[in-house]
Amino acid sequence: MTHHARDAVELCLAHAIDTQTEAAYRRGDMLEKRVVIMQDWADFASARATGKAK
């Protein structure tokens, strides 16, 4: 469960995109959103690993 946009999450999961043009557009367009998602994931995983999860 997350508050992040589905399209951005799908890109982080490396799910294939049908056309190269769409793939190129999404890489650039979603980069900032992907950075936030991946940082959230890193924070979550670190908290779990150190026993500091909420």
C-alpha distance matrix in Angstrom:
0.0 3.8 7.2 8.9 11.1 10.7 14.2 13.8 11.0 13.3 16.2 14.7 14.4 18.0 18.0 21.5 22.6 25.6 28.1 29.1 29.5 26.0 24.8 27.0 26.0 22.3 23.0 24.8 22.9 19.5 20.8 20.1 16.4 16.0 17.8 15.4 12.3 14.4 15.7 12.4 11.8 15.5 15.2 12.5 14.6 17.7 16.8 16.1 19.3 21.4 20.2 19.2 15.5 14.7
3.8 0.0 3.8 5.5 8.3 9.0 12.3 11.3 9.1 12.3 14.5 13.1 13.7 17.2 17.5 20.9 21.6 24.9 26.8 27.6 27.7 24.2 23.0 24.9 23.5 19.9 20.5 22.0 20.0 16.5 17.7 16.7 13.0 13.1 14.7 12.1 9.3 12.1 13.1 9.9 10.3 14.0 13.7 11.7 14.3 17.1 16.5 16.5 19.6 21.4 20.7 19.2 15.8 15.0
7.2 3.8 0.0 3.8 6.7 8.9 11.8 10.9 10.0 13.3 15.1 14.2 15.6 18.7 19.0 22.0 22.1 25.3 26.9 27.5 27.1 23.6 22.8 24.3 22.5 19.0 20.0 20.9 18.4 15.2 16.7 15.2 11.6 12.7 14.3 11.3 9.5 13.0 13.6 10.7 12.2 15.6 15.1 13.9 16.8 19.2 18.6 19.2 22.3 23.8 23.2 21.2 18.0 16.7
8.9 5.5 3.8 0.0 3.8 6.4 8.6 7.1 6.8 10.2 11.6 11.0 12.8 15.5 16.0 18.9 18.8 22.1 23.5 23.9 23.5 20.1 19.1 20.5 18.8 15.3 16.2 17.1 14.8 11.5 13.1 12.0 8.2 9.3 11.4 9.0 7.1 10.7 12.0 10.0 11.2 14.6 14.9 14.2 16.7 19.2 19.3 20.0 22.6 24.3 24.3 22.5 19.5 18.9
11.1 8.3 6.7 3.8 0.0 3.8 5.6 5.4 6.4 8.8 10.3 11.0 12.7 14.7 14.6 16.9 16.2 19.3 20.5 21.3 20.6 17.0 16.6 18.2 16.2 12.8 14.5 15.5 12.8 10.0 12.6 12.1 8.4 9.7 12.7 11.1 9.4 12.8 14.8 13.3 14.2 17.5 18.3 17.7 19.8 22.4 22.8 23.3 25.8 27.8 27.8 26.2 23.2 22.6
10.7 9.0 8.9 6.4 3.8 0.0 3.8 5.5 5.1 6.1 8.7 9.9 10.6 12.6 11.7 14.1 13.7 16.6 18.4 19.7 19.5 15.8 15.3 17.6 16.1 12.6 14.4 16.2 13.9 11.2 13.9 14.3 10.8 10.9 14.3 13.4 10.9 13.6 16.3 14.8 14.8 18.3 19.5 18.4 20.0 23.1 23.6 23.6 25.9 28.3 28.3 27.1 24.0 23.7
14.2 12.3 11.8 8.6 5.6 3.8 0.0 3.8 5.5 5.1 6.4 8.8 10.0 10.9 10.0 11.7 10.7 13.7 15.1 16.0 15.7 12.1 11.6 13.8 12.3 8.8 11.0 12.9 10.8 8.4 11.4 12.7 9.7 9.7 13.4 13.4 11.4 13.7 16.7 16.1 16.1 19.2 20.9 20.3 21.6 24.5 25.5 25.6 27.5 30.1 30.5 29.4 26.4 26.5
13.8 11.3 10.9 7.1 5.4 5.5 3.8 0.0 3.8 5.4 5.2 6.4 8.8 10.0 10.5 12.7 12.2 15.7 16.7 16.9 16.6 13.3 12.0 13.6 12.3 8.6 9.5 11.3 9.5 6.2 8.5 9.4 6.4 5.9 9.7 9.8 8.0 10.2 13.1 12.9 13.1 15.9 17.7 17.6 18.9 21.5 22.7 23.2 24.9 27.3 28.0 26.7 24.1 24.4
11.0 9.1 10.0 6.8 6.4 5.1 5.5 3.8 0.0 3.8 5.4 5.1 6.3 8.8 9.3 12.3 13.0 16.5 18.2 18.6 19.1 15.8 14.1 16.1 15.4 11.6 12.1 14.4 13.1 9.7 11.1 12.0 8.8 7.3 10.6 10.4 7.3 9.1 12.3 11.5 10.8 14.0 15.9 15.2 16.2 19.2 20.3 20.3 22.1 24.7 25.3 24.3 21.5 22.0
13.3 12.3 13.3 10.2 8.8 6.1 5.1 5.4 3.8 0.0 3.8 5.4 5.1 6.5 5.8 8.7 9.5 13.0 15.1 15.8 16.7 13.5 11.7 14.4 14.2 10.6 11.4 14.4 13.4 10.6 12.3 14.1 11.4 9.6 13.1 13.7 10.7 11.9 15.4 15.0 13.7 16.7 19.0 18.1 18.6 21.7 23.2 22.8 24.3 27.2 27.8 27.3 24.4 25.1
16.2 14.5 15.1 11.6 10.3 8.7 6.4 5.2 5.4 3.8 0.0 3.8 5.3 5.0 6.1 8.2 8.7 12.5 13.8 13.7 14.5 11.7 9.2 11.4 11.6 8.0 7.9 11.1 10.9 8.1 9.3 11.8 9.9 7.5 11.0 12.5 10.2 10.7 14.4 14.9 13.8 16.2 18.9 18.7 18.9 21.7 23.6 23.6 24.7 27.5 28.6 27.9 25.5 26.4
14.7 13.1 14.2 11.0 11.0 9.9 8.8 6.4 5.1 5.4 3.8 0.0 3.8 5.3 7.8 10.7 12.1 15.8 17.2 16.8 17.9 15.3 12.5 14.2 14.6 11.1 10.0 12.9 13.0 9.6 9.6 11.5 9.5 6.3 9.0 10.5 7.8 7.5 11.2 11.8 10.4 12.5 15.4 15.3 15.3 18.0 20.0 20.0 21.0 23.8 25.0 24.5 22.2 23.4
14.4 13.7 15.6 12.8 12.7 10.6 10.0 8.8 6.3 5.1 5.3 3.8 0.0 3.8 5.6 9.1 11.4 15.0 17.1 17.2 18.9 16.2 13.5 15.9 16.7 13.3 12.6 15.9 16.0 12.9 13.2 15.2 13.1 10.0 12.6 13.8 10.6 10.1 13.8 13.9 11.6 14.0 16.9 16.1 15.5 18.7 20.7 20.0 20.9 24.0 25.0 25.0 22.5 23.9
18.0 17.2 18.7 15.5 14.7 12.6 10.9 10.0 8.8 6.5 5.0 5.3 3.8 0.0 3.8 6.2 8.8 12.3 14.1 13.9 15.9 13.8 10.7 13.1 14.6 11.7 10.7 14.3 15.1 12.7 12.9 15.7 14.2 11.1 13.7 15.7 13.1 12.3 16.1 16.8 14.7 16.6 19.8 19.4 18.6 21.5 23.8 23.2 23.8 26.9 28.3 28.3 26.0 27.6
18.0 17.5 19.0 16.0 14.6 11.7 10.0 10.5 9.3 5.8 6.1 7.8 5.6 3.8 0.0 3.8 6.6 9.8 12.4 13.1 15.2 12.8 10.4 13.6 14.8 11.9 12.1 15.8 16.0 13.9 15.0 17.8 15.9 13.3 16.5 18.0 15.2 15.1 18.9 19.1 17.1 19.4 22.4 21.5 21.0 24.2 26.2 25.3 26.2 29.5 30.4 30.4 27.9 29.1
21.5 20.9 22.0 18.9 16.9 14.1 11.7 12.7 12.3 8.7 8.2 10.7 9.1 6.2 3.8 0.0 3.8 6.4 9.0 9.9 12.5 10.6 8.3 11.8 13.4 11.4 11.8 15.5 16.1 14.8 16.1 19.3 17.8 15.5 18.7 20.6 18.2 18.1 21.9 22.4 20.6 22.7 25.8 25.1 24.6 27.6 29.7 29.0 29.7 32.9 34.0 34.1 31.6 32.8
22.6 21.6 22.1 18.8 16.2 13.7 10.7 12.2 13.0 9.5 8.7 12.1 11.4 8.8 6.6 3.8 0.0 3.8 5.9 7.4 9.3 7.1 5.7 9.5 10.7 9.2 10.5 13.8 14.1 13.5 15.4 18.6 17.3 15.6 19.0 20.9 18.9 19.3 23.0 23.6 22.3 24.6 27.4 27.0 26.8 29.8 31.8 31.3 32.3 35.4 36.4 36.1 33.6 34.5
25.6 24.9 25.3 22.1 19.3 16.6 13.7 15.7 16.5 13.0 12.5 15.8 15.0 12.3 9.8 6.4 3.8 0.0 3.8 6.9 8.9 7.6 7.6 11.0 12.2 11.7 13.4 16.3 16.6 16.6 18.6 21.9 20.7 19.3 22.7 24.6 22.6 23.1 26.8 27.3 26.0 28.3 31.2 30.7 30.5 33.5 35.5 34.9 35.8 39.0 40.0 39.8 37.2 38.1
28.1 26.8 26.9 23.5 20.5 18.4 15.1 16.7 18.2 15.1 13.8 17.2 17.1 14.1 12.4 9.0 5.9 3.8 0.0 3.8 5.4 5.4 6.2 8.7 10.1 10.7 12.4 14.7 15.3 16.2 18.1 21.5 20.9 19.7 22.9 25.1 23.7 24.1 27.6 28.5 27.6 29.6 32.5 32.4 32.3 35.1 37.2 37.0 37.8 40.8 42.0 41.6 39.1 40.0
29.1 27.6 27.5 23.9 21.3 19.7 16.0 16.9 18.6 15.8 13.7 16.8 17.2 13.9 13.1 9.9 7.4 6.9 3.8 0.0 3.8 5.5 4.9 6.1 8.6 9.8 10.5 12.6 14.1 15.2 16.4 20.0 20.1 18.8 21.5 24.1 23.1 23.2 26.5 27.9 27.1 28.7 31.7 32.0 31.8 34.3 36.7 36.7 37.2 40.1 41.6 41.2 39.0 40.1
29.5 27.7 27.1 23.5 20.6 19.5 15.7 16.6 19.1 16.7 14.5 17.9 18.9 15.9 15.2 12.5 9.3 8.9 5.4 3.8 0.0 3.8 5.4 5.2 6.3 8.7 10.1 11.3 12.2 14.1 15.7 19.1 19.3 18.7 21.4 23.8 23.2 23.8 26.9 28.2 27.9 29.6 32.4 32.8 33.0 35.4 37.6 37.9 38.6 41.3 42.8 42.1 39.8 40.6
26.0 24.2 23.6 20.1 17.0 15.8 12.1 13.3 15.8 13.5 11.7 15.3 16.2 13.8 12.8 10.6 7.1 7.6 5.4 5.5 3.8 0.0 3.8 5.5 5.1 6.1 8.6 10.2 10.2 11.6 13.9 17.0 16.6 16.2 19.3 21.3 20.4 21.4 24.5 25.5 25.2 27.3 29.8 30.1 30.5 33.0 35.0 35.2 36.2 38.9 40.2 39.3 36.9 37.5
24.8 23.0 22.8 19.1 16.6 15.3 11.6 12.0 14.1 11.7 9.2 12.5 13.5 10.7 10.4 8.3 5.7 7.6 6.2 4.9 5.4 3.8 0.0 3.8 5.5 5.2 6.2 8.9 9.9 10.4 11.9 15.4 15.2 14.0 16.9 19.3 18.3 18.7 22.0 23.2 22.6 24.4 27.3 27.6 27.7 30.1 32.4 32.5 33.3 36.0 37.5 36.8 34.6 35.5
27.0 24.9 24.3 20.5 18.2 17.6 13.8 13.6 16.1 14.4 11.4 14.2 15.9 13.1 13.6 11.8 9.5 11.0 8.7 6.1 5.2 5.5 3.8 0.0 3.8 5.5 5.2 6.6 8.6 10.2 11.0 14.5 15.2 14.3 16.6 19.4 19.1 19.3 22.2 24.0 23.7 25.1 27.9 28.7 28.9 30.9 33.3 33.9 34.4 37.0 38.7 37.8 35.8 36.8
26.0 23.5 22.5 18.8 16.2 16.1 12.3 12.3 15.4 14.2 11.6 14.6 16.7 14.6 14.8 13.4 10.7 12.2 10.1 8.6 6.3 5.1 5.5 3.8 0.0 3.8 5.5 5.6 6.0 8.4 10.1 13.1 13.6 13.6 16.2 18.4 18.4 19.3 21.9 23.3 23.6 25.3 27.7 28.5 29.2 31.2 33.3 34.0 35.0 37.3 38.8 37.6 35.5 36.1
22.3 19.9 19.0 15.3 12.8 12.6 8.8 8.6 11.6 10.6 8.0 11.1 13.3 11.7 11.9 11.4 9.2 11.7 10.7 9.8 8.7 6.1 5.2 5.5 3.8 0.0 3.8 5.4 4.9 5.6 7.9 10.9 10.7 10.4 13.4 15.3 14.9 16.0 18.8 20.0 20.1 22.1 24.4 25.0 25.7 27.9 29.9 30.5 31.6 34.0 35.3 34.2 31.9 32.5
23.0 20.5 20.0 16.2 14.5 14.4 11.0 9.5 12.1 11.4 7.9 10.0 12.6 10.7 12.1 11.8 10.5 13.4 12.4 10.5 10.1 8.6 6.2 5.2 5.5 3.8 0.0 3.8 5.7 5.7 6.0 9.6 10.3 9.1 11.4 14.2 14.0 14.3 17.0 18.8 18.8 20.2 22.8 23.8 24.1 26.1 28.4 29.1 29.8 32.2 33.8 32.8 30.9 31.8
24.8 22.0 20.9 17.1 15.5 16.2 12.9 11.3 14.4 14.4 11.1 12.9 15.9 14.3 15.8 15.5 13.8 16.3 14.7 12.6 11.3 10.2 8.9 6.6 5.6 5.4 3.8 0.0 3.8 5.6 5.5 8.5 10.1 10.1 11.7 14.3 15.1 15.6 17.8 19.7 20.4 21.5 23.8 25.2 25.9 27.5 29.7 30.8 31.6 33.6 35.3 34.0 32.2 32.9
22.9 20.0 18.4 14.8 12.8 13.9 10.8 9.5 13.1 13.4 10.9 13.0 16.0 15.1 16.0 16.1 14.1 16.6 15.3 14.1 12.2 10.2 9.9 8.6 6.0 4.9 5.7 3.8 0.0 3.8 5.8 7.7 8.5 9.6 11.7 13.4 14.2 15.6 17.6 19.0 20.0 21.7 23.5 24.7 25.9 27.6 29.4 30.6 31.8 33.7 35.1 33.5 31.4 31.8
19.5 16.5 15.2 11.5 10.0 11.2 8.4 6.2 9.7 10.6 8.1 9.6 12.9 12.7 13.9 14.8 13.5 16.6 16.2 15.2 14.1 11.6 10.4 10.2 8.4 5.6 5.7 5.6 3.8 0.0 3.8 5.7 5.3 6.0 8.7 10.2 10.5 12.1 14.3 15.4 16.3 18.1 20.0 21.0 22.2 24.1 25.7 26.9 28.1 30.1 31.4 29.9 27.8 28.2
20.8 17.7 16.7 13.1 12.6 13.9 11.4 8.5 11.1 12.3 9.3 9.6 13.2 12.9 15.0 16.1 15.4 18.6 18.1 16.4 15.7 13.9 11.9 11.0 10.1 7.9 6.0 5.5 5.8 3.8 0.0 3.8 5.5 5.1 6.2 8.9 9.9 10.5 12.3 14.3 15.2 16.3 18.4 19.9 20.8 22.3 24.3 25.7 26.6 28.4 30.1 28.6 26.9 27.6
20.1 16.7 15.2 12.0 12.1 14.3 12.7 9.4 12.0 14.1 11.8 11.5 15.2 15.7 17.8 19.3 18.6 21.9 21.5 20.0 19.1 17.0 15.4 14.5 13.1 10.9 9.6 8.5 7.7 5.7 3.8 0.0 3.8 5.4 5.2 6.6 8.9 10.1 10.9 12.7 14.5 15.5 16.8 18.7 20.2 21.2 22.9 24.7 25.8 27.3 28.8 26.9 25.3 25.7
16.4 13.0 11.6 8.2 8.4 10.8 9.7 6.4 8.8 11.4 9.9 9.5 13.1 14.2 15.9 17.8 17.3 20.7 20.9 20.1 19.3 16.6 15.2 15.2 13.6 10.7 10.3 10.1 8.5 5.3 5.5 3.8 0.0 3.8 5.4 5.3 6.3 8.7 10.0 10.8 12.5 14.4 15.5 16.7 18.5 20.1 21.4 22.8 24.4 26.0 27.1 25.3 23.2 23.4
16.0 13.1 12.7 9.3 9.7 10.9 9.7 5.9 7.3 9.6 7.5 6.3 10.0 11.1 13.3 15.5 15.6 19.3 19.7 18.8 18.7 16.2 14.0 14.3 13.6 10.4 9.1 10.1 9.6 6.0 5.1 5.4 3.8 0.0 3.8 5.4 5.0 6.0 8.5 9.8 10.4 12.1 14.1 15.2 16.2 18.0 19.9 21.0 22.2 24.1 25.5 24.1 22.1 22.9
17.8 14.7 14.3 11.4 12.7 14.3 13.4 9.7 10.6 13.1 11.0 9.0 12.6 13.7 16.5 18.7 19.0 22.7 22.9 21.5 21.4 19.3 16.9 16.6 16.2 13.4 11.4 11.7 11.7 8.7 6.2 5.2 5.4 3.8 0.0 3.8 5.5 5.2 6.2 8.6 9.9 10.5 12.2 14.2 15.3 16.3 18.3 20.0 20.8 22.4 24.1 22.5 21.0 22.0
15.4 12.1 11.3 9.0 11.1 13.4 13.4 9.8 10.4 13.7 12.5 10.5 13.8 15.7 18.0 20.6 20.9 24.6 25.1 24.1 23.8 21.3 19.3 19.4 18.4 15.3 14.2 14.3 13.4 10.2 8.9 6.6 5.3 5.4 3.8 0.0 3.8 5.5 5.2 6.2 8.6 9.9 10.6 12.3 14.2 15.3 16.5 18.4 19.9 21.2 22.4 20.4 18.7 19.1
12.3 9.3 9.5 7.1 9.4 10.9 11.4 8.0 7.3 10.7 10.2 7.8 10.6 13.1 15.2 18.2 18.9 22.6 23.7 23.1 23.2 20.4 18.3 19.1 18.4 14.9 14.0 15.1 14.2 10.5 9.9 8.9 6.3 5.0 5.5 3.8 0.0 3.8 5.5 5.1 6.2 8.7 9.9 10.5 12.2 14.2 15.4 16.6 18.2 20.1 21.0 19.4 17.3 17.9
14.4 12.1 13.0 10.7 12.8 13.6 13.7 10.2 9.1 11.9 10.7 7.5 10.1 12.3 15.1 18.1 19.3 23.1 24.1 23.2 23.8 21.4 18.7 19.3 19.3 16.0 14.3 15.6 15.6 12.1 10.5 10.1 8.7 6.0 5.2 5.5 3.8 0.0 3.8 5.4 5.0 6.1 8.6 9.7 10.4 12.1 14.1 15.2 16.2 18.2 19.7 18.5 16.9 18.2
15.7 13.1 13.6 12.0 14.8 16.3 16.7 13.1 12.3 15.4 14.4 11.2 13.8 16.1 18.9 21.9 23.0 26.8 27.6 26.5 26.9 24.5 22.0 22.2 21.9 18.8 17.0 17.8 17.6 14.3 12.3 10.9 10.0 8.5 6.2 5.2 5.5 3.8 0.0 3.8 5.3 5.0 6.1 8.5 9.8 10.4 12.2 14.2 15.1 16.4 18.0 16.4 15.2 16.4
12.4 9.9 10.7 10.0 13.3 14.8 16.1 12.9 11.5 15.0 14.9 11.8 13.9 16.8 19.1 22.4 23.6 27.3 28.5 27.9 28.2 25.5 23.2 24.0 23.3 20.0 18.8 19.7 19.0 15.4 14.3 12.7 10.8 9.8 8.6 6.2 5.1 5.4 3.8 0.0 3.8 5.5 5.1 6.2 8.6 9.9 10.6 12.4 14.2 15.5 16.4 14.5 12.6 13.4
11.8 10.3 12.2 11.2 14.2 14.8 16.1 13.1 10.8 13.7 13.8 10.4 11.6 14.7 17.1 20.6 22.3 26.0 27.6 27.1 27.9 25.2 22.6 23.7 23.6 20.1 18.8 20.4 20.0 16.3 15.2 14.5 12.5 10.4 9.9 8.6 6.2 5.0 5.3 3.8 0.0 3.8 5.4 5.0 6.0 8.4 9.8 10.6 12.1 14.2 15.2 14.2 12.2 13.7
15.5 14.0 15.6 14.6 17.5 18.3 19.2 15.9 14.0 16.7 16.2 12.5 14.0 16.6 19.4 22.7 24.6 28.3 29.6 28.7 29.6 27.3 24.4 25.1 25.3 22.1 20.2 21.5 21.7 18.1 16.3 15.5 14.4 12.1 10.5 9.9 8.7 6.1 5.0 5.5 3.8 0.0 3.8 5.4 5.1 6.0 8.5 9.9 10.4 12.1 14.0 13.1 12.0 14.3
15.2 13.7 15.1 14.9 18.3 19.5 20.9 17.7 15.9 19.0 18.9 15.4 16.9 19.8 22.4 25.8 27.4 31.2 32.5 31.7 32.4 29.8 27.3 27.9 27.7 24.4 22.8 23.8 23.5 20.0 18.4 16.8 15.5 14.1 12.2 10.6 9.9 8.6 6.1 5.1 5.4 3.8 0.0 3.8 5.6 5.2 6.1 8.6 9.9 10.6 12.0 10.3 9.4 11.2
12.5 11.7 13.9 14.2 17.7 18.4 20.3 17.6 15.2 18.1 18.7 15.3 16.1 19.4 21.5 25.1 27.0 30.7 32.4 32.0 32.8 30.1 27.6 28.7 28.5 25.0 23.8 25.2 24.7 21.0 19.9 18.7 16.7 15.2 14.2 12.3 10.5 9.7 8.5 6.2 5.0 5.4 3.8 0.0 3.8 5.5 5.2 6.3 8.7 10.1 10.5 9.3 7.2 9.1
14.6 14.3 16.8 16.7 19.8 20.0 21.6 18.9 16.2 18.6 18.9 15.3 15.5 18.6 21.0 24.6 26.8 30.5 32.3 31.8 33.0 30.5 27.7 28.9 29.2 25.7 24.1 25.9 25.9 22.2 20.8 20.2 18.5 16.2 15.3 14.2 12.2 10.4 9.8 8.6 6.0 5.1 5.6 3.8 0.0 3.8 5.5 5.1 6.1 8.6 9.8 9.9 8.5 11.5
17.7 17.1 19.2 19.2 22.4 23.1 24.5 21.5 19.2 21.7 21.7 18.0 18.7 21.5 24.2 27.6 29.8 33.5 35.1 34.3 35.4 33.0 30.1 30.9 31.2 27.9 26.1 27.5 27.6 24.1 22.3 21.2 20.1 18.0 16.3 15.3 14.2 12.1 10.4 9.9 8.4 6.0 5.2 5.5 3.8 0.0 3.8 5.4 5.0 6.1 8.4 8.1 8.3 11.6
16.8 16.5 18.6 19.3 22.8 23.6 25.5 22.7 20.3 23.2 23.6 20.0 20.7 23.8 26.2 29.7 31.8 35.5 37.2 36.7 37.6 35.0 32.4 33.3 33.3 29.9 28.4 29.7 29.4 25.7 24.3 22.9 21.4 19.9 18.3 16.5 15.4 14.1 12.2 10.6 9.8 8.5 6.1 5.2 5.5 3.8 0.0 3.8 5.5 5.3 5.9 4.7 4.7 8.0
16.1 16.5 19.2 20.0 23.3 23.6 25.6 23.2 20.3 22.8 23.6 20.0 20.0 23.2 25.3 29.0 31.3 34.9 37.0 36.7 37.9 35.2 32.5 33.9 34.0 30.5 29.1 30.8 30.6 26.9 25.7 24.7 22.8 21.0 20.0 18.4 16.6 15.2 14.2 12.4 10.6 9.9 8.6 6.3 5.1 5.4 3.8 0.0 3.8 5.5 5.1 6.1 5.0 8.6
19.3 19.6 22.3 22.6 25.8 25.9 27.5 24.9 22.1 24.3 24.7 21.0 20.9 23.8 26.2 29.7 32.3 35.8 37.8 37.2 38.6 36.2 33.3 34.4 35.0 31.6 29.8 31.6 31.8 28.1 26.6 25.8 24.4 22.2 20.8 19.9 18.2 16.2 15.1 14.2 12.1 10.4 9.9 8.7 6.1 5.0 5.5 3.8 0.0 3.8 5.6 7.7 8.2 12.0
21.4 21.4 23.8 24.3 27.8 28.3 30.1 27.3 24.7 27.2 27.5 23.8 24.0 26.9 29.5 32.9 35.4 39.0 40.8 40.1 41.3 38.9 36.0 37.0 37.3 34.0 32.2 33.6 33.7 30.1 28.4 27.3 26.0 24.1 22.4 21.2 20.1 18.2 16.4 15.5 14.2 12.1 10.6 10.1 8.6 6.1 5.3 5.5 3.8 0.0 3.8 5.5 7.8 11.4
20.2 20.7 23.2 24.3 27.8 28.3 30.5 28.0 25.3 27.8 28.6 25.0 25.0 28.3 30.4 34.0 36.4 40.0 42.0 41.6 42.8 40.2 37.5 38.7 38.8 35.3 33.8 35.3 35.1 31.4 30.1 28.8 27.1 25.5 24.1 22.4 21.0 19.7 18.0 16.4 15.2 14.0 12.0 10.5 9.8 8.4 5.9 5.1 5.6 3.8 0.0 3.8 5.7 9.0
19.2 19.2 21.2 22.5 26.2 27.1 29.4 26.7 24.3 27.3 27.9 24.5 25.0 28.3 30.4 34.1 36.1 39.8 41.6 41.2 42.1 39.3 36.8 37.8 37.6 34.2 32.8 34.0 33.5 29.9 28.6 26.9 25.3 24.1 22.5 20.4 19.4 18.5 16.4 14.5 14.2 13.1 10.3 9.3 9.9 8.1 4.7 6.1 7.7 5.5 3.8 0.0 3.8 6.5
15.5 15.8 18.0 19.5 23.2 24.0 26.4 24.1 21.5 24.4 25.5 22.2 22.5 26.0 27.9 31.6 33.6 37.2 39.1 39.0 39.8 36.9 34.6 35.8 35.5 31.9 30.9 32.2 31.4 27.8 26.9 25.3 23.2 22.1 21.0 18.7 17.3 16.9 15.2 12.6 12.2 12.0 9.4 7.2 8.5 8.3 4.7 5.0 8.2 7.8 5.7 3.8 0.0 3.8
14.7 15.0 16.7 18.9 22.6 23.7 26.5 24.4 22.0 25.1 26.4 23.4 23.9 27.6 29.1 32.8 34.5 38.1 40.0 40.1 40.6 37.5 35.5 36.8 36.1 32.5 31.8 32.9 31.8 28.2 27.6 25.7 23.4 22.9 22.0 19.1 17.9 18.2 16.4 13.4 13.7 14.3 11.2 9.1 11.5 11.6 8.0 8.6 12.0 11.4 9.0 6.5 3.8 0.0
